Amino acid sequence: MYKKGYILPTSKLRYHLGHKSCHSSNEAEAIGLLLEAHLLHHERNTLRGKVIIYSDNQGVIRTAAKPRAKSSQFIFKEFLTIMEETSKSSKQNRQSTDGIVPIQISWISAHSDIQGNEMADGEAKLAAMGKTSTTDTLPHLLCQPLLKNGSALKQEFHKLLKARWKTWWRNSSHHDKFSHMDNQFPFSNFNKARDELMRKQASLIMQIRTEHVPVNRFLHRIKKRDNPKCDTCLENFGMEVTETIRPFLFECRAYERE
């Protein structure tokens, strides 16, 4: 916290929230506001003029103005409670009305030249390293470990699930069949393009990609044909070529004109 006329901060607090797999960045921003509110509350009898709290997260500023039903809502509510108590109990000064000191939350770009911005970033890095202020200086809410964030836990679970899914796919017998067509698992680009097609078109493309179309290798596999060879290549060129999708569409000399 900085006061007008002071080069160095008059007070500061740090809090190590925990691992990102258990807590969200939105929750960390809310903790930052709560720490600032706690500092202001301790200085409530010496506040003069306008108080400005800076944040580089516009979403947090909007939520602080109107808390929504989110997993970190209880932190924002605690912040607003402390702010209201601080504003009402502050001594009247020239720029205040009815004994209430005006408190404003303003957006600030992450790399602006506002005094103390770089020092605040440095303190945040120390907190990320686990260096927390002593318990007796922290808000009551932060004197004990916070509950794990539901959104962060879901994101971490989906991340692990996706990694397991990719590992399973690489070890699957279907991997080699698909890799020559699309090796960007889980085929997000294909799925996006498919959604723009008609049902009949999408169905045909899926059949081609999975080789569930009446080419000789597929017919041989479902026992509708004695062998998987291409009859045209064998009769016209004397070549024994297994008839699959790729040779049929792009390599077969009998269908070059088509």
Buried (B, 14 or more C-beta within 10 A) or exposed (E): BBBEEEEEBEEBBBBBBBEBBBBBBBBBBBBBBBBBBBBBBEBBEEBBEEBEBBBBBEEBBEBBEEBEEBBBEBBBEBBBEBBEBBBEBBEEEEEBEEEBBEBEBEEBEEEEEEEBBEEBEEBEEEBEEEEBBEEEBBBEBBEEEBEBBEBBBEBBEEEEEEEEEEEEBEEEEEEEEBEEBEEEBEBEEBEEEBEEEEEEEBEEBEBBBBBEBEBBBBBBEEEEBEBBBBEBBBEEEEEEBBBBBEBBEEEBEBEEEE
